[in-house]
Amino acid sequence: MGYWVGALHDRQPITYFLWTLISESRLAILESHPPRVSAQYHALLAKNGTLDRMVRPVEQIEQEIAKLDQAVAAIAQEFHDTYKPYLAALGKAVRQQLILASYHLCTQGYPEQFLQLSLRQRQDLQQSLQQLAKQTQIQLSEQLQPVRPEPKAIEPESEPAEEPEVDQASHPAEEPETDQAIDSLPPSSSLPPSPSLSLRPSPAKQSPESPITPLALAHWQDQLEQNIAEQLQNLSHAANCLLQQGKILPSQLPEPVLEVASRTDLASEVGVSPPNLLSLLIESDSEESTLTQLTAIRLRLSEIEFSDTTVARWRSKVRTLIAQLNKLGREYQKRQKEKAIAQAELAWRSSWYEE
């Protein structure tokens, strides 16, 4: 029994096309010996270099990730050791710059209004500004907390507790507390407390702490910078309210205008102002539209750092650490992706079988 092999031309391009006419016995032999597809498949992988990439074991990649975790932990400690003197120097500089900005505002921005105050009123105003500056200096130092890893939370399995019965007669209903807007700040008032920042475990049940990741450390550093900026905004707003209460700033200006002036760098600033002061033109909403020039305190972190060499030096070290963290973050992501690929290839090979 013979067979005939022929090639079909003028058809769609293929690697090869086998056309056989064989007997039933030869067909049974071919069906009992199928081609070794897996061997050809792995030979193709070796030819294009895929097997070379699969040689790197997952354990080796995990060892490199562990070394990166140690490097991240070390740079986290450097962040803490750098921010501690930075915040101490910044608090001292903020205290000085607030007094200097208040001096410029009272003597150059609104000299007539300041001269109309009595000696006691001037002293009360100055002491209130000093108290605000001192309080901010303390709050800035309290912002820093040790950097801790973010542990994996484990949801506790607990049954819902039964609510105890409350005697309505002996426990009258309490009204919910609401935030009330403060129209003016008396000299004895204080700044709102600012939450400190720390990568701490949550009160829920926790598993053993995992290493600090570059992303978690970057988030910690970014939140700390936001808290610093918020502290400066709160101090600027509180100082402007004190100056308005002390009859230095125009009393007809609504409180939201002072808040906007304290928290926003507006493009409509008029001329060049002294450091940490903001000059604006405010248009009234009355029938006869009038423009009122307003000079208010606006503490800027960049101007405070520029005016103090100690703060600028520590800020330079913070920038260096940020650059190192970014480099570690890119390397960490690269190793994590390489680990995922290696695990996926291992899973593919472990589940592959020939049919």
C-alpha atoms as one frame of an Amber mdcrd trajectory, in Angstrom:
protein
   0.000   0.000   0.000   1.569   3.214  -1.112   0.862   6.847  -0.449   1.054
  10.052  -2.434   2.214  13.435  -1.226   1.250  16.540  -3.103   1.547  20.343
  -2.521  -1.338  22.654  -3.216  -0.251  25.862  -4.919  -2.033  29.135  -5.436
  -3.726  28.864  -2.049  -3.358  30.917   1.142   0.291  30.954   2.365   1.134
  28.299   4.951   4.342  26.755   6.243   3.609  23.483   4.681   0.587  21.437
   3.683   0.580  17.720   3.770  -1.873  15.824   1.715  -1.783  12.076   2.155
  -3.710   9.259   0.676  -3.033   6.321   2.833  -4.679   3.112   3.652  -6.671
   2.445   6.751  -3.777   0.617   8.359  -1.308   3.506   7.782  -3.892   5.980
   9.135  -4.223   3.911  12.307  -0.424   4.011  12.764  -0.330   7.837  12.448
  -3.193   8.255  14.881  -1.427   6.112  17.452   1.745   8.252  17.185   0.720
  11.949  17.301   3.408  14.583  16.693   5.298  15.874  19.755   3.770  19.323
  19.980   5.207  20.109  23.438   8.766  19.341  22.336   8.399  21.603  19.313
   6.823  24.267  21.548   9.679  24.249  24.022  12.211  24.174  21.202  10.589
  27.326  19.822  10.767  28.984  23.265  14.458  28.149  23.515  15.101  29.498
  20.034  13.651  32.968  20.746  15.238  33.221  24.220  12.105  32.839  26.309
  13.540  29.948  28.297  16.549  32.084  29.195  14.232  34.623  30.795  12.478
  31.870  32.720  15.706  30.580  34.289  15.749  33.360  36.934  14.121  31.806
  40.021  11.489  33.529  42.092  13.552  33.052  45.258  16.381  35.152  43.820
  13.995  37.962  42.915  12.483  37.856  46.405  15.957  38.206  47.904  16.535
  41.335  45.826  13.160  42.719  46.908  14.119  42.057  50.541  17.283  44.126
  50.034  15.173  46.908  48.542  12.883  46.723  51.588  15.908  47.272  53.806
  16.968  50.245  51.699  13.479  51.746  51.931  13.469  51.277  55.707  16.836
  53.027  55.915  15.703  55.984  53.823  12.502  56.197  55.884  14.645  56.678
  58.973  16.662  59.310  57.109  13.429  61.125  56.262  12.472  61.182  59.927
  15.930  62.317  61.035  15.898  65.099  58.414  12.357  66.345  58.951  12.851
  66.684  62.712  15.423  69.523  62.510  13.696  70.897  59.407  10.393  71.348
  61.244  12.182  72.818  64.259  13.944  75.381  62.061  10.770  76.004  60.058
   8.731  76.675  63.195  11.262  79.214  64.381  11.356  80.874  60.949   7.538
  80.960  60.707   7.372  82.660  64.076   9.814  85.334  62.929   8.239  85.802
  59.503   4.742  86.234  60.917   5.918  89.018  63.225   7.847  90.621  60.372
   4.846  90.427  58.004   2.579  91.900  60.702   5.071  94.716  61.226   5.090
  95.562  57.507   1.298  95.399  57.305   0.721  97.678  60.322   3.461 100.208
  59.566   3.405 100.331  55.765   0.099  98.870  54.677  -2.219 100.453  57.259
  -0.177 102.994  59.262  -3.134 105.322  59.978  -5.248 102.516  61.405  -2.391
 101.345  63.622  -1.744 104.859  64.966  -5.392 105.144  65.966  -5.002 102.291
  68.431  -4.196 102.973  72.044  -1.024 101.656  73.644  -2.962  98.868  75.355
  -4.658  97.857  72.090  -1.321  97.711  70.285   0.176  95.566  73.002  -2.816
  93.211  73.018  -2.599  92.834  69.247   1.124  92.158  69.307   0.841  89.638
  72.124  -1.983  87.804  70.332   0.123  87.549  67.179   3.056  86.228  69.185
   0.831  83.607  70.817  -0.406  82.430  67.422   3.137  82.198  66.088   4.322
  80.280  69.154   1.415  77.860  68.942   2.127  77.177  65.277   5.775  76.529
  66.083   4.731  73.854  68.578   2.193  72.297  66.201   4.732  72.072  63.395
   7.080  70.102  65.642   4.228  67.774  66.607   3.487  66.915  63.000   6.346
  64.435  62.775   5.773  60.869  63.915   7.895  57.753  63.304   7.354  56.171
  59.919   5.795  52.776  60.406   4.784  50.141  57.853   1.170  49.665  56.915
   0.215  46.231  58.288  -2.306  44.088  56.533  -5.606  44.388  58.313  -7.439
  41.223  59.292 -11.144  41.663  59.664 -12.147  40.342  63.087 -14.877  37.758
  63.125 -17.263  39.044  65.715 -20.951  38.813  66.189 -22.911  42.050  66.282
 -23.173  43.243  69.833 -26.584  43.781  71.262 -27.355  47.397  71.972 -28.132
  47.992  75.633 -31.451  49.477  76.499 -31.228  53.121  77.524 -33.562  54.755
  79.915 -34.829  57.754  77.986 -35.972  59.472  81.145 -32.522  59.412  82.773
 -30.614  59.893  79.507 -32.170  62.594  77.399 -31.289  62.716  73.745 -28.220
  64.804  72.961 -28.091  67.166  70.072 -25.419  66.323  67.458 -22.374  68.526
  67.565 -21.889  70.785  64.586 -19.003  72.912  63.421 -19.720  76.570  63.852
 -18.082  79.277  61.808 -15.909  81.684  63.770 -16.585  85.274  62.864 -13.748
  86.706  64.900 -10.804  85.471  66.876 -10.307  86.889  70.377  -6.726  87.296
  71.576  -6.970  84.158  73.709  -8.206  81.916  70.887  -5.966  79.274  69.413
  -5.375  77.646  66.080  -7.306  74.466  65.258  -5.272  71.364  66.055  -3.705
  69.771  63.028  -3.590  65.972  62.860  -0.148  64.479  63.176   1.031  62.063
  60.538   2.145  58.515  61.124   1.978  55.225  59.274   0.538  53.417  62.252
  -1.485  50.214  62.556  -5.211  50.724  62.682  -7.073  49.707  65.821  -8.469
  46.643  64.068  -6.815  43.266  64.480  -3.546  43.223  62.566  -1.230  40.687
  61.045   2.553  41.005  61.532   3.855  44.243  60.111   4.891  44.166  56.491
   7.895  46.119  55.165   7.520  49.777  54.292   6.953  50.119  50.559   8.254
  53.084  48.544   4.662  54.017  47.716   3.657  54.100  51.392   6.700  56.206
  52.279   5.999  58.614  49.420   2.403  58.949  50.621   3.622  59.643  54.161
   5.970  62.350  52.921   3.332  63.934  50.700   0.789  64.061  53.529   3.357
  65.634  55.819   4.004  68.384  53.264   0.277  68.985  52.925  -0.061  69.296
  56.690   2.751  71.861  56.762   1.057  73.930  54.062  -2.258  73.701  55.906
  -0.606  74.918  59.099   0.701  78.003  57.303  -2.726  78.687  55.801  -4.443
  78.385  59.175  -1.906  80.707  60.760  -2.326  83.284  57.977  -6.098  83.226
  58.311  -6.017  83.478  62.106  -3.595  86.406  61.944  -5.761  88.249  59.401
  -8.823  87.767  61.600  -6.933  89.186  64.570  -5.835  92.172  62.507  -9.414
  92.771  61.386 -10.659  92.461  64.944  -7.932  94.899  66.002  -9.310  97.427
  63.476  -6.269  97.253  61.220  -7.852  95.527  58.243 -11.163  96.908  56.883
 -14.021  95.731  59.061 -16.535  95.665  56.175 -14.716  92.814  54.458 -16.570
  89.519  54.972 -14.753  86.640  56.599 -14.732  84.464  53.423 -12.701  87.159
  51.658 -10.059  86.967  54.365 -10.063  83.185  54.130  -9.531  83.263  50.365
  -6.745  85.810  50.765  -5.105  83.604  53.394  -5.297  80.354  51.453  -4.888
  81.178  47.775  -2.139  82.675  45.664  -4.291  84.779  43.372  -3.164  85.909
  39.945  -4.782  89.300  40.531  -2.188  90.360  43.082  -1.417  94.051  42.787
   2.211  95.049  42.443   5.116  93.621  44.417   4.385  93.063  48.103   6.813
  92.455  50.955   7.478  88.804  51.792   4.470  86.842  53.040   2.016  89.656
  52.256  -0.660  89.635  49.569  -2.105  92.791  47.963  -5.480  92.452  46.240
  -8.181  94.607  44.711 -11.612  93.625  46.046 -14.688  94.693  44.070 -17.825
  95.315  46.149 -21.238  93.911  45.186 -23.141  97.120  45.913 -25.009  99.153
  43.294 -22.053 101.488  42.962 -19.206  99.139  42.256 -16.075 100.184  44.105
 -12.602  98.723  44.348 -10.937  98.261  47.702  -7.270  97.426  48.016  -6.567
  94.779  50.611  -3.192  93.831  52.013  -3.292  90.626  54.017  -0.874  88.137
  55.487  -0.180  85.117  53.291   2.637  82.961  54.627   4.350  81.100  51.783
   6.635  78.175  52.408   8.929  79.110  49.519   9.475  82.633  50.861  10.085
  81.378  54.386  12.678  78.883  53.149  14.325  81.528  50.965  14.667  83.953
  53.875  16.202  81.436  56.298  19.437  79.633  55.419  18.933  76.896  58.019
  15.501  75.965  56.685  16.813  76.088  53.112  19.679  73.745  53.977  17.374
  71.130  55.496  14.937  71.489  52.588  17.807  70.692  50.215  18.440  67.460
  52.113  14.742  66.595  51.897  14.851  67.031  48.115  17.864  64.714  47.945
  15.985  62.043  49.880  12.970  62.438  47.595  15.178  61.805  44.559  16.621
  58.688  46.211  13.137  57.459  47.080  11.959  57.919  43.495  14.902  55.851
  42.266  14.165  53.109  44.794  10.505  53.195  43.810  11.278  52.571  40.146
  13.608  49.693  41.030  11.013  48.259  43.417   8.297  48.314  40.754  10.665
  46.673  38.280  11.442  43.809  40.665   7.800  43.363  41.610   6.828  43.071
  37.940   9.685  40.639  37.327   8.488  38.543  40.263   4.929  38.487  38.930
   6.148  37.400  35.496   8.319  34.647  36.984   5.422  33.379  39.098   3.095
  33.432  36.085   5.568  31.483  33.952   6.035  28.973  36.764   2.278  28.591
  37.081   1.984  28.082  33.310   4.587  25.328  33.260   3.136  23.623  36.318
  -0.337  23.467  34.770   0.735  22.492  31.228   0.212  18.915  30.117   0.201
  17.155  26.771  -3.026  15.900  25.369
